[in-house]
Amino acid sequence: SDVDEIFNHIFQIDIFYIPIIFSLVVLHLIILGIKYHRILQKLKISIPLKESIKIFLSGISLIATPGGAGTAIKSQILKKKYDVPISKSLPIILIERLTELIANIIILLVFFYWANLFESTYAIVIGTFFVFIMYLLISKNKIFHSLKIFLKKIKKVKNFSDSIDSSKESFQILTKNSVLLEMTGWSLIAKFFQLIAVYFIFISLNIDLGIILSGQIYFTSLILGSLSFLPSGIIVTESTMIAILNNNGITISMATILVIFVRLATTWFATIFGIITLKITYK
């Protein structure tokens, strides 16, 4: 993209929408924090709601890791502050990611009725296949039994094999249909506010593709990026979104600044917010 054109587009952003956009993003994070609190309750881990939200936000500080694995810091905080075994709380991370992916796929399926983007088909098919495989892996007892036997054969991690039983119990609770349904519901509520925020980002740059197409472009890119298992889906998410925007008549320079703004608001703002929370709350 032409650098001068990108800077020209930056100055075209309607600042009226900026506080609205970031307020919606914060609301999106708080709802996900409430979802995290509900998951803890399902596992009989009783801590105040405010504390759950703080721990969740702290975990976001390391979301920019392959597969979001860095968010396991939440389990470390629970261990240090509330003496919750890491093996008990660690499965939460996978359930969080899984239900968010399911919510993204549901949104795409609904939007697909009005705007059937070719790229969305790939995201839906690949995403659904991944969800199916992951559900089988975490819900089958044979998987845990095989993993435990394998770990016992490795001297350095032999003691860790005993904690597999604790993780197994957590997975059995969290993979109940009622629990998955509720957590997917919380994810859908959070995604609604994220969708509105993304749409306002489009509007702030005087791009009105409609809320459905705007959302479909964003969530398609998000799913494909997350399934790449790169940190925050970096490169894959951005390049996919730019390509789809360009196919819908948006110039490369405008698509570039739009994607930068979207990622800044929805990913990097959340990461910085998480780092600040972690730094202040859990020194």
Buried (B, 14 or more C-beta within 10 A) or exposed (E): BEEEBBEEBEEEBEEEBBEBBBEBBBBBBBBBBBBBBBBBEBBEBEBEBEBBBBBBBBBBBBBBBEBBBBBBBBBBBBBEEBEBBBBBBBBBBBBBBBBBBBBBBBBBEEBBEEBEBEBBEBBBEBBBEBBEEBBEEBBEEEBBEEBBEEBBEEEEEEEEBEBBEBBBBBBBBBBEEEBBEBBBBBBBBBBBBBBBBBBBBBBBBEBEBEBBBBBBBBBBBBBBBBBBEBBBBBEBBBBBBBBBBBEBEBBBBBBBBBBBBBBBBBBBBBBEBBBEBBEEBBE
